[in-house]
Amino acid sequence: MATTPNDSFTAGQVLSSTECNNFPRGVMAAPATSSTNYTLTTSEVIATGMTFTFTAEANRYYKITYIEPAVNTPTVISGSTILRIRQSNAVGQLIAVGYLQTPVAVALTGSVVCCAIVTFSAGSVTVVGTAIASSTTGTPLLNRLAGAYALLTVEDIGTA
């Protein structure tokens, strides 16, 4: 992954616009959050509240992070809950995957984080957080609270 890092700066040096443009720009819009529980199904769908739209610039790196604070797995042997970051919609281009698997027929709860660093073409971009369970036995769930909410965010981390 090639980057365009900034120079080391010294006293009296002139800071150029190119150097300024190399700096990261941070979060691209208000993060998508949800404190509403979501019951999973065996169809991949956008998890409640997990849609983020922003205007991308070409030749820049974006860090996308999707966090579910408490994911309950199905209660079947080798049951799994899969989270994905996709572009546009629930069947769009796959960007990242997070996975929680049950080794025995007992529900597990754990946090799942999906993260990726990508570039986009210039223009409006929508990224979504999706979820799917391998089975609905035991009611797999995305547990969310006001203090432990799901989060989807995009950060500009600098020039590509």
N, C-alpha and C positions, 0 to 999 in steps of 0.2 A: 504494500500500500504506500504509494508515493505521497509525500506531503510537501508543503511549501512552508517550512518553519521560518520564524523570524530570526534576525541576527541578534547577536549580543549587542546591547546598547551601551554607549559610553557617554560621559558628560560632554555636552557641546555638539553632539551629533544631531543632524537634522532627521526627524522622523518623517518618512515618506508616506504617501497615500497607499502605496502598494503594501508597505509593512503594516499599516493600520488595517487594510483589508484582509491580511493574513490572520488577524486575531479571531478567536472564536466569538460568536455573537450570542451564545446562550440559548435559553428556551425560546422556541419559535412562536408560541402562543400559550394561553392559559392551559395547563395540563388537563386532560380528561380524567375525571375522578368519578367514583361511584361508591356509595355506602349501602347500596341495595343488594341484598343476597340474590344469587342467581342459581336456579336449579338447572343442572346440566342435562342434556339429552344425548342421544347417539348421532345427532346431526351437528355438523360444525356451523356455528352461528356467531354473530358478533355479540360478545358479552355486554350486558347492560352498561351503557355509558362509555364504552371503550372505542370512541371514534375521535380522531384528531386530524384536523385539516389546517394546512399552512401553505405559504407561498415559498417554494424552493427556488434556489439559484443554482445554475449549473456549476460544476467544478467546485462543489463544497461538500464536506463530509457532515453527515447528520447521524447522531447517536439516538436510536429509538429504544425506549425502555417501557416494558409492560410488566407490572407487578400485581400479582394477586396475593393478598396477605394470608389467606387460610383456605386452601383447596382441600375438599373432602373427596376421596377416591371412591369408586364403586366397591362394594363388599363381595367381590369375587376374586378367586385366585388369578393373579396377573391382570387384574383390572387396572385401567389407567385413565388418567385425565391429562389431556393435551391442550396446551395453550399455544397460540400462534400469533405472530404479527404478520399481517398481510397488507398489501397495497390495494386501495380502492374499496374492497368489499370482502365478504366471507369466502369468496372463491378466487380472489385476486392473487397476484404474484406473492409467493411465500418469501418472507424476509427473515423470520427467526422462529424457533420452536422451544418450548419449555415443557417438561414432562414429569409427572408424578405417578409412580406405579405401586400397586399393592402386591407384595410378594405372597401374602396369604389372604384368606377370605375374611379379612378384618378391615374396616375403614381406616384409612390413614388421613391425617391432616398435616399439611405442610405448606409453606410459602413457595410460590413458583415465580421465577423471574425470567423473562425473555429480553434479550438485549442484542442489538446489532448496530454496526456502523456501515452506512451506505451512502451512495450519491444518487441524486435524482436529476431528471431533466428539469429545466426551468419551468415554473408555472405552479398552478395549484395542485397540491398532493394531499390525498387522504390516506391515512394509515388506520388500521383497525386491530383491536385485540379480539381474537376468537377463542372459543372453547368447545371441547367435545369430550364426552366420556365414552369408554368402550362398552359400558353397560349402565343401566339405570338401577341395578340391584343395590339397595342401600341408600338410595337418593344422593348421588354425588352432587356436590354443592360448592359454589364459590361463596364463602362466608365473608361478609364485609360489615364493617361498623363505621360509625362516625370517626372513631380514632384509629381504625385499621381499614382504610378504604383502598379500592383498586385504583391503579394509576397507569396512565398511558401518556408519555411525553416524548417530545422530539427536541433535541438540542443541536444547534449548529456548533461544530467543534473545530472549524477552520477550513482552509482551502485544501482542495484535493491536489 
